[in-house]
Every structure is written in structure tokens, then in C-alpha cells.
């Protein structure tokens, strides 16, 4: 006689529940939380550094959590912008989980923050399964990566809310095919807003900052109701 | 490769649900959607490591892979997408962002070893 035991459990339930709690916490604190995902070297840290500076200059209170397998190099680099930055060293784990985010918020007063950025581990596969309680997820595609990358990693693109094509200043040099890239992104994630940015050459930064500001304003309005 | 973390959760979750510490698991049945971010072969490989010295040691893993199914608002019908999934209706050409299936990551059931 075969004995079958029904389990019926979502494998990531624990992470999803914790992420839900974090989302409630972020919502009541009125902080807009942005999760940044990309392959290694697509320009997350560079763009984040400029973003923190610009938002800070405009009077917003910003902070960042930075995930990496090892080293605190990125946190040290981002700390130059003068805003609170904390490194999450995952020690070999290829993605961030809600629990890691929760553990690293510790004594931060979230209600004083307008934006919290979470720079995920550079990886286009694993982070896609883990909700961190973020308001939205931003996926980066560097012009140096190949226009069909979204088709190779549909899950991460599909789970993202905004796509940024980075290093756009190099587009011509690497013969980047903009139309194909945009089509690839839209074919795995219809309707996703796409921005084109070069953090180094300050191209498209104003649009990106305006986009972020529109999100924080919206959130403030919601909170007042 | 986050499949090892996933495999560890599977072993923990199943053990929590077993009626006693003496039970051994013969088979575990999983449902994995094509958009779950989990790779079947990597999970099978990781499971052997995660299950060692547990009540699931040497258990067979049966994975039902679920294709991505979306709903086309214009045609008012569900469509199964291929690999890679292109979110566009093959009938009318409209974008189909509404996902009905494909993100699942679920332990369905386990088959227990018969006691001697």
C-alpha cells in the first residue's frame, strides 16, 4: 500500500511572508524601496552612487543596502556619497533574501528616509525568486551585454518593474542595436518602462531621478489618504 | 545557483510535516513553473546534498514542470507560451502580460516508505 502525505506548501512561503511584513513596515514608514538587479558589471554601483548623490542634493533622505558575495568594497565606494550605506555580505549565497534585508535594517529609522535602495547580488537568475518587500524592481541591461539577454533570462526581466539600459554612452562603439534590445525586453515583459542612462557621462540621469521622484510623491499621497 | 537553498527548504518543510521522526520519504512530488527561476537539473543535484542524513535521504524527486500560461484580453483566452516565453498573443499579436501559471514553486506531496 502506498502512503501519500499531502504537503501543499509554497517553498518560498517563509521568505514571501517576511517580505510582506517588510513591505508593510516600509509602507507605514513612507519610504520608497527600490531593488536593483543585473548581471555583474552592468553598472549598478556606478548608477547607484550618482543616484544617491543627486537625490541627496535635492534634499531627499536616502540610504542603501548593498549585497555582495564577499568584500565591503561597494559599500565603501557608495559611502563616499555621504549617505548611510550598509553592506550585506552573503558569503557565497548568490542572491539577497528578505531575512538578510531585515537583519541589516537594525537601528535605521525608516520613517526618516524617502528612499531605500537595495543593490542585489550581481546575478540574473537567483534574485528573481526572492521578494524583498521592495516597491519596485529595476533590472539593468548594459549596452555591452548583448541585445538578446532578456530572452536568455526572462524570469528576472518579467519580475522587474523598470528596465534601465546602462552605459548608453558606449552604444555606438559597441554597435548596440537599440530596437532589438527594446523588443527583447518588451517581449518578455510587455509594457515595462525603459530608460537609457550613462551614469558616467550623465546621460539620462534627469529622467531617472524624475522617475524616482514621481514614485516617492505618489507614495506620500497614498500615505496621507 | 540558489537551488541548494531551495533544496534545504524542501527538506526542512517536509520533515516538519512528517507524522513522526521514524518516517522515511520514498518520493517527493514538486511543481515548478518555468518562471519560478529554479532550474530542474540544478535542483535535483542539490537535493542529494540537502537530503543527506535526513528523513528524505535517497528519496526520488518527481518534478512536474509547468509551462507559462497567460491570458489574452483581446481574444479572451488562455495561451501556453514556449521557451523562451514571448508575452505576445500568437492569434492577435497583442501583448499578454497577465500570467495565469508559471511562477509556482510548490511541494505537492510525499510518498512515505512502508514500515517493515
Interface residues (C-beta under 8 A of the other chain):
Chain A: X1 X2 X3 X4 X5 X6 X7 X8 X9 X10 X11 X12 X14 X93 X94 X95 X97 X125 X126 X128 X129 X130 X151 X152 X154 X155 X156 X158 X159 X186 X187 X188 X189 X190 X191
Chain B: X1 X2 X5 X6 X9 X10 X13 X14 X17 X18 X19 X30 X35 X36 X37 X38 X39 X84 X85 X86 X87 X88 X95 X96 X97 X99 X105 X106 X107 X108 X109 X110 X111 X112 X114
